[in-house]
Amino acid sequence: MLQQIAHRISLVLTPGAMSFRVGGENFAVLLIATEPVGTELAEKICETVRAEPYSLMIDKLLNTSEAQVTASIGVATVYAEHGEVDQLYEAAGTALYAAKARGCNRVVHLSQLEQEALKSNVALDVQRFEDIAKVLVKRAAESITQHGRLMFEKIRAQADVDGLVGLYNRGYLDRRLPVEYSIAEKESVPITVAMLDIDYFGKVNKTYGWPTGDAVLAQVAERVRSNARADDWIARYGGEEFCIVLLGTILEQARNVLERIHTAIAALPFKATDGRSIAVTASIGAAERLTSDKDVKALMERVSARLLDAKNGGRNRVCL
């Protein structure tokens, strides 16, 4: 974005004017001109910066978004016999703080502040201090707001994750799945949902204890996650059941993914807390969204029926 802003500034510069970045999001323009000419150029820069939104790349897939940007500009004029460049820069900074303190998105010239100071009988240095204080308070408030937002997002993310297995929880599933279903329905794209149930999990708890049962749940979750695809997402449905959502995937394509997950669970034994090996298998049922489905509940009923078929068929299998 800074490059785009710099380019826009360069388009309106008058001959002989020089622009440069002075740090962060701050730019400076230096020109030999009278006060009216300098102020007019500043107004043009302010207008061109806010004229059109800026295109931003928001992820690695080159998806873009637009952002509206405004500028605050402080202008000062110093005559050669009365000052040096450092004084000019400091004077422009005073005007810049005034522009920000007055609501941003504007141009303020130092002479305007001097006239106001005379009328109000308030020293310019005092006004500068007040303007700086206003800007700093605003920045602090924005920082606190941003920090609070990040904390809220972190807490919300934690609330969406099952603490034991590290996958999404049932609450997240119940919120997101209807949304994904609606998108698939609207855009006529496939979506397949699978339910996975750990076979005879009650016996694991009874034989090896609850700590081992928890460890098995976490290990199964990890095998499911590591054998699913990047675009698939998984949630713990409850107890020993997991839900796998395969976006943009027809049932036959989902078969390969689900068979891989099924095989990964059964391939290697799990470890009990006392070191004993435990053979664990899983039953999986899956269904694809059909145009005849009235809503996501209809899809989930068919998914549940396929899982029941897998259990009634002897368990340790995938039923589509």
Backbone bond lengths (Angstrom), bond angles and torsions (degrees), N, CA, C in turn:
res aa  C-N    CA-C-N  psi(-1)  N-CA   C-N-CA  omega(-1)  CA-C   N-CA-C  phi
1 M - - - 1.456 - - 1.528 110.95 -
2 L 1.332 117.83 -40.52 1.455 120.80 179.69 1.521 111.34 -59.28
3 Q 1.325 116.74 -36.71 1.460 119.97 177.49 1.521 111.11 -65.89
4 Q 1.332 116.46 -39.77 1.456 120.07 178.08 1.528 110.95 -65.34
5 I 1.312 117.06 -40.41 1.465 120.65 178.43 1.526 110.25 -64.36
6 A 1.336 116.59 -44.99 1.463 120.24 179.22 1.523 111.03 -59.67
7 H 1.323 116.35 -39.16 1.466 119.97 179.21 1.525 110.85 -65.04
8 R 1.315 117.01 -42.64 1.467 119.82 179.45 1.525 111.17 -63.41
9 I 1.317 116.51 -39.86 1.466 119.77 177.92 1.521 110.50 -61.41
10 S 1.335 116.28 -43.03 1.469 120.02 -177.90 1.522 112.45 -62.20
11 L 1.332 116.80 -27.26 1.468 120.34 -177.12 1.525 113.07 -70.88
12 V 1.331 117.28 -23.78 1.470 119.60 -175.90 1.526 112.65 -109.47
13 L 1.326 117.79 1.55 1.458 119.76 180.00 1.520 110.98 -66.15
14 T 1.315 115.51 140.76 1.460 120.99 176.44 1.521 109.20 -82.60
15 P 1.336 118.55 158.69 1.470 120.81 178.94 1.526 111.47 -54.91
16 G 1.317 115.37 132.61 1.454 120.46 179.38 1.514 114.24 92.43
17 A 1.325 117.78 -15.39 1.462 120.96 179.44 1.527 110.06 -78.15
18 M 1.310 116.31 143.08 1.465 121.79 179.29 1.525 109.55 -121.62
19 S 1.330 115.88 136.08 1.462 119.91 177.12 1.516 109.29 -120.47
20 F 1.312 116.57 146.80 1.458 120.52 178.65 1.516 109.03 -156.51
21 R 1.322 114.49 154.57 1.457 120.74 178.28 1.518 108.39 -87.29
22 V 1.323 116.63 131.37 1.467 120.02 -176.17 1.524 112.42 -107.66
23 G 1.337 116.12 8.12 1.461 119.49 177.85 1.506 112.17 128.19
24 G 1.347 116.01 140.98 1.464 120.07 179.30 1.504 111.61 56.95
25 E 1.334 115.13 -126.96 1.463 120.01 179.92 1.519 111.76 -101.76
26 N 1.344 117.12 18.96 1.463 121.76 -176.29 1.524 111.74 -99.71
27 F 1.333 114.85 134.19 1.456 122.37 175.93 1.526 108.91 -122.30
28 A 1.321 116.55 154.29 1.462 121.32 175.65 1.525 108.90 -130.30
29 V 1.318 115.67 147.16 1.462 122.42 176.26 1.521 107.35 -126.87
30 L 1.313 116.22 128.23 1.460 121.77 -179.59 1.521 108.73 -118.58
31 L 1.330 117.04 128.95 1.458 120.55 178.16 1.512 109.72 -150.18
32 I 1.298 114.31 153.40 1.464 120.93 175.63 1.520 106.71 -92.94
33 A 1.313 115.96 106.49 1.463 120.22 -175.50 1.517 109.34 -165.37
34 T 1.319 114.79 166.47 1.459 120.37 176.41 1.520 110.28 -76.87
35 E 1.317 115.67 168.11 1.461 120.97 -179.87 1.528 112.91 -57.11
36 P 1.338 120.28 -47.14 1.470 120.10 179.90 1.524 112.73 -61.30
37 V 1.342 116.57 -39.76 1.466 120.00 -179.41 1.529 110.37 -66.80
38 G 1.324 116.60 -42.90 1.460 119.93 178.73 1.513 112.28 -63.69
39 T 1.333 116.64 -41.08 1.465 120.58 179.00 1.524 110.96 -66.16
40 E 1.325 116.42 -39.72 1.467 120.27 178.90 1.527 111.01 -62.71
41 L 1.338 116.91 -41.99 1.465 120.33 177.84 1.524 110.40 -63.91
42 A 1.324 116.74 -40.74 1.464 120.16 178.87 1.522 111.28 -61.21
43 E 1.329 116.92 -40.55 1.468 120.86 177.80 1.524 110.78 -63.41
44 K 1.337 116.92 -38.80 1.467 120.52 178.21 1.529 110.79 -65.13
45 I 1.333 115.74 -41.40 1.468 119.46 178.72 1.524 110.36 -63.99
46 C 1.322 116.05 -44.36 1.466 120.44 179.66 1.526 110.71 -59.36
47 E 1.323 115.67 -40.81 1.467 120.76 -178.98 1.523 111.66 -69.73
48 T 1.330 117.41 -42.76 1.466 119.49 -177.01 1.525 111.79 -70.76
49 V 1.339 117.48 -29.91 1.469 120.30 178.12 1.518 110.76 -65.85
50 R 1.349 117.00 -39.66 1.462 119.95 -175.76 1.521 113.26 -94.79
51 A 1.338 117.73 -1.91 1.468 120.93 -171.40 1.521 113.52 -60.01
52 E 1.320 117.02 -47.30 1.463 121.76 -176.53 1.520 109.66 -130.59
53 P 1.340 117.70 148.60 1.470 119.81 176.27 1.523 111.45 -65.89
54 Y 1.307 115.59 159.64 1.458 122.07 -178.29 1.523 109.74 -102.51
55 S 1.329 115.24 141.15 1.464 120.67 178.29 1.520 109.00 -87.74
56 L 1.339 115.46 131.14 1.456 120.87 -179.29 1.512 109.92 -126.11
57 M 1.340 117.91 137.00 1.460 121.93 173.13 1.516 107.10 -83.00
58 I 1.338 117.52 122.50 1.460 120.87 -173.16 1.518 113.65 -102.81
59 D 1.344 118.75 -9.78 1.461 119.12 177.06 1.515 109.88 -157.85
60 K 1.334 115.38 177.07 1.460 121.43 -176.61 1.523 112.97 -71.29
61 L 1.325 117.48 -11.50 1.462 120.93 179.05 1.516 111.07 -88.23
62 L 1.335 116.83 8.95 1.464 123.82 178.43 1.513 113.05 67.30
63 N 1.320 117.42 20.86 1.455 119.62 171.85 1.522 108.46 -69.59
64 T 1.345 116.61 143.31 1.451 120.58 -175.26 1.514 111.95 -120.33
65 S 1.304 114.14 159.68 1.448 121.60 174.89 1.518 107.36 -137.92
66 E 1.333 116.90 168.59 1.453 120.67 179.64 1.518 110.06 -116.61
67 A 1.323 115.88 144.98 1.461 121.22 179.18 1.520 109.43 -133.08
68 Q 1.308 115.77 134.33 1.461 121.11 176.11 1.523 108.55 -90.48
69 V 1.333 116.74 131.63 1.460 121.72 -176.02 1.522 109.84 -128.34
70 T 1.313 116.25 140.52 1.460 121.71 173.90 1.525 109.18 -123.03
71 A 1.327 116.03 168.75 1.461 120.67 -178.34 1.520 110.71 -133.59
72 S 1.313 115.62 145.66 1.464 122.44 170.96 1.521 107.17 -109.30
73 I 1.327 116.89 133.64 1.462 120.66 -174.89 1.527 110.06 -130.26
74 G 1.315 115.02 129.60 1.459 121.57 172.74 1.513 109.25 -107.19
75 V 1.322 117.40 133.83 1.464 122.51 -176.46 1.522 109.32 -122.23
76 A 1.315 115.31 138.50 1.465 120.22 175.73 1.522 109.09 -140.70
77 T 1.296 115.51 146.48 1.461 121.83 178.12 1.519 108.49 -122.12
78 V 1.313 116.13 125.30 1.460 121.17 178.92 1.520 108.42 -127.82
79 Y 1.319 116.19 130.24 1.454 120.42 178.75 1.523 109.46 -85.53
80 A 1.317 115.16 144.02 1.460 121.23 -171.33 1.518 113.02 -53.06
81 E 1.334 116.14 -39.85 1.453 117.79 -176.68 1.522 113.04 -76.87
82 H 1.347 116.33 -7.92 1.460 119.57 -175.90 1.526 114.00 -111.10
83 G 1.294 118.76 -5.32 1.454 117.72 -176.88 1.510 113.55 -172.71
84 E 1.327 114.60 173.39 1.445 122.67 179.56 1.526 109.58 -115.02
85 V 1.331 114.74 175.72 1.463 120.41 -177.47 1.525 111.08 -61.12
86 D 1.329 117.63 -39.11 1.468 120.36 179.89 1.520 111.36 -60.82
87 Q 1.329 116.09 -39.68 1.456 120.05 178.31 1.526 110.76 -67.13
88 L 1.322 115.15 -38.45 1.465 120.02 178.33 1.521 110.80 -62.37
89 Y 1.323 115.89 -43.82 1.467 120.60 -179.18 1.527 110.90 -65.68
90 E 1.343 116.56 -40.93 1.459 120.50 178.94 1.523 110.98 -65.64
91 A 1.327 116.37 -39.80 1.462 120.42 179.36 1.524 111.07 -65.42
92 A 1.338 116.19 -40.99 1.464 119.86 177.88 1.524 110.33 -64.93
93 G 1.334 116.35 -35.09 1.459 120.08 177.47 1.510 112.44 -64.14
94 T 1.334 116.73 -38.13 1.463 120.52 176.36 1.521 110.55 -60.96
95 A 1.338 115.83 -44.21 1.468 120.16 178.81 1.526 111.28 -66.45
96 L 1.339 116.78 -35.53 1.465 120.38 179.70 1.524 111.02 -64.71
97 Y 1.325 117.25 -44.77 1.467 119.80 177.86 1.524 111.19 -61.16
98 A 1.320 116.39 -36.18 1.464 119.64 177.53 1.522 110.72 -65.01
99 A 1.345 116.55 -40.97 1.469 120.13 178.78 1.524 110.93 -62.32
100 K 1.323 116.73 -41.83 1.467 120.47 179.40 1.522 111.39 -68.69
101 A 1.339 115.76 -41.20 1.463 119.53 -178.43 1.521 111.91 -66.55
102 R 1.333 117.07 -22.90 1.463 120.94 -177.80 1.530 113.19 -93.75
103 G 1.308 115.76 10.71 1.457 118.47 174.08 1.507 115.96 117.23
104 C 1.345 117.71 1.48 1.473 121.96 179.43 1.529 111.55 67.37
105 N 1.328 115.58 -179.76 1.471 122.62 176.30 1.526 110.95 55.05
106 R 1.340 116.03 48.45 1.462 119.83 -178.73 1.529 110.45 -160.76
107 V 1.329 114.68 168.08 1.460 122.36 177.27 1.523 108.49 -113.98
108 V 1.316 116.55 132.59 1.467 121.89 176.00 1.525 108.61 -129.62
109 H 1.335 116.83 128.97 1.463 121.60 176.90 1.517 109.30 -98.49
110 L 1.316 116.25 145.60 1.456 121.14 -178.51 1.525 111.74 -57.81
111 S 1.335 116.97 -37.08 1.464 119.51 -179.19 1.525 111.25 -61.51
112 Q 1.339 116.14 -33.45 1.468 120.47 176.77 1.525 110.20 -62.46
113 L 1.325 116.31 -41.37 1.464 120.41 178.96 1.525 111.11 -66.96
114 E 1.322 115.88 -38.53 1.462 119.56 179.86 1.524 111.08 -63.54
115 Q 1.327 116.11 -41.26 1.465 120.17 178.56 1.525 110.92 -65.18
116 E 1.338 116.31 -42.10 1.467 120.14 179.23 1.527 111.05 -65.04
117 A 1.332 116.50 -36.81 1.462 120.56 179.67 1.524 110.92 -65.14
118 L 1.327 116.94 -38.67 1.460 120.77 178.33 1.525 111.12 -65.52
119 K 1.334 116.04 -41.80 1.461 120.41 -177.96 1.527 111.60 -69.01
120 S 1.328 116.44 -38.01 1.472 120.37 -176.37 1.519 113.05 -91.29
121 N 1.319 115.57 -6.65 1.470 121.56 -179.12 1.531 111.66 60.00
122 V 1.333 115.10 34.91 1.466 121.87 176.54 1.524 108.14 -113.86
123 A 1.316 117.01 126.35 1.456 120.64 -178.79 1.527 110.75 -59.46
124 L 1.325 115.39 142.53 1.464 120.10 -178.19 1.523 111.56 -61.50
125 D 1.323 117.34 -35.56 1.468 120.32 178.49 1.527 111.34 -64.46
126 V 1.331 115.96 -36.79 1.463 119.98 177.71 1.520 110.32 -66.57
127 Q 1.344 115.85 -43.03 1.459 119.93 178.69 1.525 111.06 -63.49
128 R 1.345 115.91 -39.63 1.465 119.89 177.72 1.524 110.26 -60.82
129 F 1.327 117.01 -43.53 1.460 120.89 178.94 1.524 110.66 -60.29
130 E 1.331 117.00 -44.08 1.464 120.77 -179.81 1.526 110.90 -64.42
131 D 1.339 116.45 -40.37 1.470 119.92 179.73 1.523 110.93 -65.04
132 I 1.333 116.25 -43.92 1.466 119.75 178.42 1.524 110.29 -61.55
133 A 1.328 116.70 -41.78 1.465 120.64 179.50 1.522 111.10 -60.95
134 K 1.340 116.80 -42.28 1.464 120.62 179.41 1.525 111.08 -61.86
135 V 1.338 115.24 -44.09 1.467 119.44 -178.92 1.523 110.68 -65.02
136 L 1.337 116.59 -43.06 1.465 119.74 -179.44 1.524 111.68 -65.33
137 V 1.330 116.49 -40.02 1.467 119.95 177.61 1.524 110.23 -62.66
138 K 1.333 116.10 -42.01 1.468 120.22 179.28 1.520 110.82 -62.90
139 R 1.346 115.76 -43.75 1.465 119.39 179.67 1.523 111.00 -64.62
140 A 1.315 116.54 -39.61 1.465 119.88 178.49 1.517 110.68 -63.43
141 A 1.342 116.07 -42.12 1.466 120.06 178.79 1.519 110.90 -63.23
142 E 1.348 116.20 -41.17 1.465 119.97 178.48 1.521 110.61 -64.58
143 S 1.334 116.42 -39.49 1.463 120.41 179.32 1.520 110.97 -64.63
144 I 1.337 115.73 -43.47 1.464 119.93 178.66 1.519 110.66 -63.71
145 T 1.348 115.79 -41.64 1.465 120.23 178.94 1.520 110.91 -62.34
146 Q 1.353 115.81 -44.60 1.457 119.85 179.61 1.525 110.84 -64.44
147 H 1.333 116.52 -41.91 1.470 120.11 178.53 1.522 110.35 -62.44
148 G 1.337 115.66 -42.07 1.462 119.52 177.97 1.510 112.08 -63.46
149 R 1.333 116.18 -38.41 1.458 120.16 179.47 1.525 110.51 -65.22
150 L 1.342 115.79 -42.70 1.464 119.64 178.97 1.523 110.97 -64.54
151 M 1.336 116.25 -40.31 1.458 119.82 178.03 1.525 110.77 -64.16
152 F 1.340 115.55 -41.15 1.461 119.26 179.07 1.522 110.79 -63.33
153 E 1.349 116.13 -43.27 1.459 119.60 179.58 1.525 110.78 -64.08
154 K 1.338 116.49 -36.83 1.463 120.05 178.43 1.516 110.77 -66.29
155 I 1.325 115.94 -44.13 1.469 120.31 178.93 1.520 110.41 -64.25
156 R 1.338 115.79 -42.41 1.459 119.52 179.92 1.522 110.71 -63.58
157 A 1.350 116.23 -40.48 1.464 119.64 178.66 1.521 110.39 -63.06
158 Q 1.334 116.35 -41.25 1.462 119.81 178.03 1.522 111.09 -64.09
159 A 1.330 116.56 -35.57 1.461 120.80 -179.78 1.517 111.73 -69.27
160 D 1.331 117.28 -21.30 1.461 121.64 -179.56 1.526 112.66 -88.26
161 V 1.311 117.78 -5.51 1.463 121.73 -173.82 1.524 110.40 -112.11
162 D 1.330 115.31 136.53 1.460 121.05 175.42 1.526 108.76 -70.95
163 G 1.313 116.49 123.90 1.454 120.66 -174.92 1.513 114.66 -65.16
164 L 1.320 118.31 -26.06 1.462 121.00 -177.09 1.518 112.32 -82.29
165 V 1.335 117.41 -47.95 1.463 120.33 -171.54 1.526 113.07 -103.76
166 G 1.324 118.56 -11.09 1.457 120.60 177.45 1.510 115.08 76.43
167 L 1.329 117.93 12.15 1.462 122.07 175.42 1.526 108.68 -102.55
168 Y 1.338 115.76 171.59 1.462 118.57 175.19 1.526 109.91 -59.39
169 N 1.323 116.20 152.31 1.459 119.66 -179.67 1.526 111.69 -98.39
170 R 1.315 115.91 -179.01 1.467 121.55 -176.18 1.539 111.46 -63.59
171 G 1.315 116.57 -39.25 1.458 119.29 -179.92 1.512 111.90 -60.19
172 Y 1.337 116.37 -42.77 1.462 120.68 178.32 1.519 110.54 -65.33
173 L 1.321 116.68 -42.66 1.464 121.21 177.98 1.522 110.97 -57.94
174 D 1.323 116.21 -46.00 1.464 120.30 -177.67 1.526 112.21 -65.79
175 R 1.323 117.75 -26.15 1.467 120.41 178.06 1.517 112.13 -85.00
176 R 1.327 116.64 -42.68 1.461 119.65 -171.51 1.521 113.61 -82.58
177 L 1.325 117.71 -38.97 1.458 119.68 -174.37 1.526 112.86 -58.57
178 P 1.337 120.05 -44.49 1.469 119.03 177.35 1.526 112.61 -60.14
179 V 1.332 116.49 -33.56 1.465 120.20 178.47 1.521 110.28 -67.99
180 E 1.334 116.86 -46.75 1.464 120.83 178.81 1.529 110.49 -62.77
181 Y 1.307 116.64 -38.29 1.467 120.80 178.49 1.525 110.02 -63.17
182 S 1.318 117.26 -45.20 1.468 121.40 -179.19 1.523 111.32 -62.61
183 I 1.336 116.56 -40.10 1.466 120.49 178.01 1.521 110.39 -63.78
184 A 1.335 116.36 -45.72 1.464 120.67 179.41 1.519 110.92 -61.33
185 E 1.326 116.17 -40.33 1.460 120.74 179.79 1.520 111.04 -66.75
186 K 1.319 116.98 -44.26 1.461 121.82 -177.73 1.520 111.82 -66.81
187 E 1.330 116.85 -40.03 1.458 121.42 -175.66 1.524 112.54 -95.97
188 S 1.326 116.67 2.38 1.475 122.19 178.69 1.526 112.06 55.37
189 V 1.327 115.73 46.79 1.458 120.75 176.77 1.525 108.22 -115.25
190 P 1.324 117.53 152.98 1.469 119.56 -176.92 1.520 112.82 -75.70
191 I 1.302 114.83 155.63 1.461 122.40 171.53 1.520 107.41 -150.34
192 T 1.320 115.95 131.25 1.463 121.80 179.13 1.524 108.80 -118.33
193 V 1.320 115.45 137.52 1.463 121.07 179.05 1.524 108.49 -121.90
194 A 1.328 116.30 136.52 1.466 121.50 179.15 1.523 109.89 -125.89
195 M 1.324 115.20 147.02 1.464 121.86 173.02 1.522 107.87 -116.21
196 L 1.323 116.13 132.25 1.462 122.64 179.73 1.525 108.72 -117.23
197 D 1.328 115.51 131.94 1.464 121.22 179.42 1.527 108.58 -125.85
198 I 1.324 116.71 128.07 1.467 120.53 178.09 1.526 108.75 -73.19
199 D 1.315 115.73 124.31 1.464 120.65 -175.78 1.535 111.49 -67.78
200 Y 1.337 114.75 133.58 1.469 122.02 174.56 1.537 112.68 51.72
201 F 1.299 115.72 39.50 1.469 118.89 -177.52 1.529 111.67 -64.80
202 G 1.337 116.27 -30.24 1.462 119.28 178.05 1.515 112.21 -58.93
203 K 1.339 116.43 -35.50 1.467 120.19 178.84 1.526 111.39 -67.66
204 V 1.342 115.77 -33.21 1.470 119.11 177.99 1.524 109.52 -62.36
205 N 1.314 115.60 -47.53 1.471 119.61 179.11 1.530 111.60 -61.92
206 K 1.332 115.32 -42.39 1.467 120.02 -176.48 1.519 111.65 -68.98
207 T 1.332 116.01 -38.91 1.464 120.35 -175.32 1.526 112.61 -81.86
208 Y 1.329 116.34 -41.60 1.467 120.05 -171.66 1.536 113.84 -109.64
209 G 1.332 116.72 -11.90 1.458 119.54 179.42 1.521 112.93 99.47
210 W 1.334 114.45 159.78 1.462 119.93 -177.85 1.525 113.87 -62.58
211 P 1.333 120.42 -38.95 1.464 119.07 178.41 1.523 112.69 -58.18
212 T 1.339 115.80 -40.91 1.465 118.74 176.75 1.523 110.45 -66.84
213 G 1.329 116.66 -39.85 1.460 119.64 177.47 1.517 111.73 -57.97
214 D 1.331 116.25 -43.00 1.465 119.92 177.65 1.523 111.27 -63.78
215 A 1.330 116.12 -39.98 1.465 120.16 179.62 1.521 111.03 -64.50
216 V 1.327 116.78 -40.11 1.467 120.65 178.13 1.527 110.40 -64.37
217 L 1.318 117.44 -43.16 1.466 120.55 177.51 1.525 111.27 -56.84
218 A 1.334 115.96 -45.46 1.460 120.09 -179.22 1.525 111.26 -66.02
219 Q 1.333 117.06 -38.67 1.464 120.36 -179.66 1.528 111.40 -70.74
220 V 1.326 116.99 -38.90 1.468 119.99 175.94 1.523 109.71 -62.52
221 A 1.328 116.57 -44.55 1.465 120.50 179.27 1.518 110.93 -57.37
222 E 1.322 117.26 -41.21 1.455 120.86 -179.54 1.524 111.06 -66.99
223 R 1.321 118.27 -38.94 1.468 120.08 178.65 1.526 110.90 -68.53
224 V 1.315 116.62 -37.06 1.470 119.51 176.20 1.520 109.59 -63.13
225 R 1.314 116.54 -47.79 1.465 121.60 -177.09 1.529 111.51 -62.70
226 S 1.310 116.93 -43.83 1.461 120.22 -175.51 1.520 112.89 -74.17
227 N 1.324 118.05 -15.95 1.465 120.57 179.69 1.524 113.03 -107.18
228 A 1.326 117.05 -3.95 1.461 120.64 173.03 1.523 108.40 -82.07
229 R 1.317 116.61 170.57 1.457 121.39 178.97 1.529 110.49 -89.06
230 A 1.320 115.46 167.65 1.466 119.99 -176.61 1.522 112.45 -61.49
231 D 1.331 117.28 -35.17 1.465 120.60 -176.75 1.525 113.28 -87.08
232 D 1.319 117.59 -9.24 1.466 120.13 177.47 1.528 109.25 -77.95
233 W 1.292 116.72 149.62 1.471 118.21 173.23 1.520 109.80 -131.90
234 I 1.321 115.05 150.59 1.463 121.93 -168.53 1.523 109.46 -129.96
235 A 1.316 115.44 142.41 1.465 120.79 176.92 1.524 109.33 -135.30
236 R 1.300 115.33 148.57 1.458 119.59 172.06 1.528 107.02 -81.02
237 Y 1.327 115.15 117.95 1.462 120.16 -175.94 1.523 110.99 -76.49
238 G 1.316 114.80 -34.26 1.467 120.36 -178.50 1.513 109.47 153.30
239 G 1.332 117.26 142.63 1.463 119.17 179.23 1.510 111.40 57.76
240 E 1.345 115.36 -122.59 1.463 121.16 -179.22 1.526 112.13 -103.27
241 E 1.323 118.12 20.93 1.462 122.25 -178.57 1.530 111.08 -108.27
242 F 1.320 114.56 139.71 1.458 121.57 178.83 1.529 109.20 -126.87
243 C 1.313 116.18 147.23 1.462 121.65 177.71 1.525 108.45 -113.20
244 I 1.318 116.27 130.97 1.465 122.44 179.96 1.524 107.97 -116.91
245 V 1.318 117.03 122.81 1.463 122.16 -178.44 1.521 108.25 -109.36
246 L 1.325 115.40 120.23 1.462 121.79 -177.07 1.528 108.34 -110.69
247 L 1.317 116.30 99.40 1.460 121.82 -175.90 1.524 111.05 -76.01
248 G 1.331 115.93 143.38 1.460 121.16 177.45 1.512 113.42 61.40
249 T 1.331 116.67 30.11 1.466 120.92 -172.27 1.519 110.92 -129.48
250 I 1.333 115.26 126.24 1.462 118.78 174.71 1.527 108.76 -80.46
251 L 1.323 115.85 167.96 1.459 120.97 -172.48 1.525 112.50 -60.61
252 E 1.319 117.10 -42.65 1.461 119.62 -177.98 1.522 111.91 -66.95
253 Q 1.324 116.73 -34.31 1.466 119.37 175.47 1.525 110.67 -68.71
254 A 1.318 115.56 -35.55 1.462 120.05 179.59 1.520 111.44 -66.95
255 R 1.323 116.89 -28.29 1.460 120.50 -177.64 1.525 111.50 -53.97
256 N 1.342 116.93 -46.17 1.466 120.14 -177.77 1.525 111.66 -61.13
257 V 1.326 115.96 -42.04 1.465 120.15 -179.95 1.523 110.53 -65.22
258 L 1.319 116.39 -45.94 1.462 120.86 -176.54 1.524 111.96 -69.24
259 E 1.317 116.98 -36.69 1.466 119.63 176.54 1.526 110.22 -65.86
260 R 1.328 116.05 -37.21 1.465 119.30 178.24 1.527 110.79 -64.45
261 I 1.319 116.75 -42.56 1.464 120.98 177.85 1.525 110.61 -63.81
262 H 1.330 115.35 -44.89 1.470 120.90 180.00 1.528 111.09 -59.43
263 T 1.320 116.31 -44.71 1.462 121.09 -179.80 1.525 111.50 -65.87
264 A 1.337 116.48 -40.16 1.465 120.56 -178.11 1.521 111.67 -63.46
265 I 1.319 116.89 -34.83 1.468 120.03 179.91 1.525 111.11 -69.89
266 A 1.324 116.23 -41.99 1.467 120.19 -176.01 1.525 113.55 -82.83
267 A 1.329 117.59 -18.60 1.461 120.97 -170.41 1.521 113.54 -65.53
268 L 1.319 117.44 -42.35 1.461 120.75 -176.04 1.522 110.31 -122.61
269 P 1.322 117.31 142.42 1.472 119.64 179.30 1.527 111.26 -69.05
270 F 1.307 115.42 157.48 1.459 122.12 176.58 1.527 108.59 -98.18
271 K 1.310 115.97 159.88 1.458 121.21 -177.24 1.525 111.13 -103.89
272 A 1.330 115.59 129.10 1.461 120.46 172.19 1.521 108.54 -78.19
273 T 1.316 116.97 165.28 1.461 120.13 -179.37 1.523 112.55 -64.75
274 D 1.334 116.66 -21.12 1.472 119.73 178.39 1.519 112.16 -94.61
275 G 1.347 116.75 6.92 1.457 120.99 176.52 1.506 115.19 95.74
276 R 1.323 118.29 -11.13 1.462 120.31 179.90 1.527 110.85 -68.63
277 S 1.329 115.83 150.48 1.461 121.51 178.46 1.521 109.89 -88.81
278 I 1.324 115.45 142.11 1.462 120.87 -179.29 1.524 108.81 -128.19
279 A 1.323 116.47 124.66 1.466 120.70 174.76 1.525 108.49 -82.27
280 V 1.313 116.23 124.59 1.464 121.58 -178.26 1.520 109.27 -127.38
281 T 1.329 115.91 136.97 1.462 121.40 174.40 1.524 108.66 -127.69
282 A 1.322 114.82 172.80 1.464 119.22 -178.67 1.516 110.16 -142.90
283 S 1.318 115.12 150.40 1.463 122.53 173.84 1.528 107.91 -107.95
284 I 1.333 115.48 137.63 1.467 120.30 -177.21 1.520 109.83 -130.47
285 G 1.311 116.24 132.34 1.458 121.83 173.39 1.514 109.13 -124.11
286 A 1.343 117.28 140.99 1.463 120.26 -176.38 1.516 110.94 -143.84
287 A 1.321 115.03 154.56 1.464 121.38 176.66 1.519 108.94 -149.76
288 E 1.319 115.00 154.13 1.464 122.15 179.36 1.526 110.00 -105.18
289 R 1.311 116.76 148.85 1.468 120.01 176.81 1.522 109.95 -61.61
290 L 1.334 115.74 133.21 1.456 122.02 176.99 1.522 109.51 -112.54
291 T 1.310 116.26 152.08 1.468 119.45 178.54 1.521 111.24 -63.79
292 S 1.328 116.51 -21.70 1.464 120.33 179.39 1.529 112.91 -80.40
293 D 1.343 116.84 -11.77 1.468 119.81 178.43 1.526 109.72 -66.28
294 K 1.318 116.41 130.77 1.462 119.91 178.44 1.521 111.65 -75.91
295 D 1.318 115.59 -33.87 1.461 119.93 -178.66 1.519 109.15 -163.14
296 V 1.314 115.96 -175.39 1.457 120.48 -177.36 1.527 111.57 -65.83
297 K 1.324 117.41 -26.70 1.466 120.14 178.43 1.522 110.79 -63.57
298 A 1.333 116.40 -38.39 1.466 120.06 178.83 1.523 110.60 -63.05
299 L 1.328 116.00 -40.73 1.464 119.99 177.24 1.523 110.41 -63.36
300 M 1.315 117.62 -45.61 1.459 121.04 -177.29 1.525 112.08 -67.01
301 E 1.308 117.46 -29.23 1.465 120.04 175.94 1.521 110.36 -65.43
302 R 1.332 116.62 -39.24 1.468 119.32 178.33 1.525 110.93 -71.71
303 V 1.334 116.97 -35.22 1.468 120.12 175.50 1.526 109.94 -61.88
304 S 1.325 116.39 -44.43 1.463 121.31 179.19 1.521 111.23 -62.64
305 A 1.331 116.19 -37.91 1.471 120.33 179.43 1.525 110.82 -65.68
306 R 1.358 115.98 -39.29 1.466 118.89 179.12 1.529 110.97 -68.03
307 L 1.323 117.37 -35.95 1.462 120.07 177.03 1.521 110.22 -65.44
308 L 1.320 116.70 -39.59 1.463 120.69 177.62 1.522 110.66 -64.36
309 D 1.343 116.50 -37.09 1.470 120.55 175.96 1.530 110.32 -60.70
310 A 1.337 116.28 -42.12 1.465 120.14 -179.62 1.529 110.89 -63.69
311 K 1.308 116.95 -40.04 1.469 120.66 179.23 1.520 111.17 -69.17
312 N 1.324 116.05 -45.81 1.468 120.00 -179.12 1.522 111.89 -68.98
313 G 1.320 116.37 -22.71 1.461 120.18 -179.53 1.515 113.55 -84.17
314 G 1.317 117.54 3.78 1.459 120.23 178.14 1.520 114.26 117.93
315 R 1.340 117.62 -0.34 1.472 123.29 -179.63 1.533 111.16 65.77
316 N 1.332 115.22 -178.48 1.467 121.24 177.93 1.525 111.54 53.53
317 R 1.327 115.95 51.15 1.467 120.53 -178.40 1.526 110.28 -160.05
318 V 1.330 114.67 169.41 1.469 122.33 176.16 1.510 108.03 -113.98
319 C 1.319 117.61 127.70 1.464 122.24 177.95 1.521 109.71 -120.66
320 L 1.338 115.42 126.18 1.464 121.43 179.60 1.520 109.84 -114.20
